Amino acid sequence: MNAQSTDKITLDELLAGMKTTDNYDYLKIILTKNANRTIPQEYLMVTQTGFQVIRLLDVDFGNNGIIMTLQDVQSGMTKKITIDADDQRFKFLLISWQDIQQMVLKENRPHDGLLEFDF
């Protein structure tokens, strides 16, 4: 399917397309089961305009898309967002808040300013 399509897909069709083709590669990370992750889970949500810590409360499928229930950790406000299964444009990135905390804790030395990387 392409972004212009008006055909609705079922969850079974979406999962089959993810398993046997690369049609939905951009959705695979959202729907992949990870043994050490449960819902609710906190994430750093990065959008084109900013970032914030959110709590992913639920993930569902309906109306041709993935429906995510998100809660702003600071305000407690909850919002449902739908990711159209056929829309490949960047909407946001979710990075595990637990992974970020573990990376920071593993770093034992203080940093003065920016880090330098040798390539």
Long-range contacts (C-beta under 8 A, 24 or more apart in sequence): 1-85, 1-86, 2-86, 3-86, 3-87, 3-88, 3-89, 5-86, 8-63, 8-64, 9-64, 9-85, 9-86, 11-61, 14-61, 14-85, 24-85, 26-88, 27-66, 27-83, 27-85, 30-59, 30-66, 30-68, 30-83, 30-94, 31-59, 31-66, 37-96, 40-71, 41-96, 41-97, 41-98, 42-73, 42-96, 42-97, 42-98, 43-94, 43-95, 43-96, 43-97, 44-94, 44-95, 44-96, 44-97, 44-100, 45-70, 45-92, 45-93, 45-94, 46-92, 46-93, 46-94, 46-95, 47-91, 47-92, 47-93, 48-90, 53-97, 54-94, 56-94
